[in-house]
């Protein structure tokens, strides 16, 4: 397979993501394909919800073999996109089939040209890896489905040879993929900036995110929030209810802290999150010493804390507003009045194991911790819980073990919402997960002794039902007007530049900071020339889209560069032409040769909102 890529690919109007063109080689097309069986396998073994092809290739009567190759290739593109998403690479469209033809040099072989999504900073060899794997997988299942009846060996091979290499080149957190998928669905422009950082929106409205952190978060606040001891001091000094705890360096200091706080106690690392190393319900010196040893194995800073009554509730705060509140319950199995807890665990795990390995949640445990938890509740693995009753397998919810969320957004007491917003403001966080331990989150914190347990500067987004439902609201809070600014295009030569200056002046008179750029000249909102190290309309436009000073943008297309590189925007608000001829763009320079202006106008018309 060969492919043509750019360091920062552009939109060409065929996809809603930046594009690249691939040339795929299919060694053969099986003569007899059970299409229903193939699609069922893709659904059941890969979790793939097959999409209808947006525009199938036109075939003449008698070209059934070509039609079969087209159908097979469309499935290959969808598998490749699914594998990239499994590696948290944000490819949300399968692509388009551009051309198919028999390979005259290799009988039975086919040459295919496709347009697929391009993610900046994903190396070409990684793209080659995933599409080659998809070709081999789909051809193999189509030809001999019985060989793939047991999928676990396949999952292991895909994890080892495809997914792990893909994850190594683009390390994206759990929150990024669902957030970007929601942005894609809502028409919010986004782009990968490298190192797992993404830009959403353009210019003055753009936001940069890493995991769920945003660039407007206070770097100081992020650092302090990661230290539970210092963070609680900040909250206490701000008049907020915070945990009472002591930083201890050894077991003796931990035991001494108990005389101050009494029982029960919580022990946890001061600088870890996601529930790592946390032990609750400590009521004896032996348990206290054991909990200290566990926490100190993860961190040199260990907290001994007075345990308050209640359950942890996660409140998501985005720019001063609580978007949801959930009670965070530990992983548990629900009784049906017939099966034992052991059987319920086995059944729940069977459901997970039927999923592709990359889609599985943590398995339900039946280890010593689970047995101790069950025993505390009066259960054993042989107990049969009544219908609807939950049997908890852990004391607390954590990312490591998983858990259940019970939504309290509608009944959250406003005083509790207020302290969550205040806590986020103390640390200067635009996005924060505020954890409140309360016996009843529907009552005010000052009535029942609730505390703010911690403030998370990188809350996991999009993993629970409540969190997924909140994603559109998250994006609305962060990106008004879909994060878009007005982008206009003037096509031509010197007259087009004059038209663009007039449009820039019109924006200036309206009080809007409008920038202007061609392939070689960039002008700021005050009319001054902005020197840039790069030439080319795409490169200069990309730079301005990342500039928070840019509230509107006028592009001057004076060459046919867009036919080779596209534009870094998926749509423009309007475009105008002076009727002048365009220069040809060749290897980074414009020439005196006349370009095909009709093709340029057709390209821009495809991107224009007014068309």
Helices and strands as residue ranges (DSSP letters): E 2-4, E 19-26, H 35-46, H 64-86, E 96-102, E 110-117, H 124-143, G 145-148, H 152-158, I 159-163, H 164-169, H 174-185, E 190-194, E 197-200, G 203-205, E 207-210, E 213-214, H 219-225, H 228-237, E 245-248, H 251-261, E 265-269, E 279-282, H 285-296, E 302-306, E 311-318, E 321-330, E 332-334, H 341-353, G 357-359, H 368-376, E 390-392, E 403-407, H 414-426, E 431-438, H 445-448, E 451-456, H 465-478, G 480-483, E 486-491, H 494-509, E 514-517, E 522-523, H 537-545, E 552-557, H 561-565, E 574-577, E 583-586, E 589-594, H 597-607
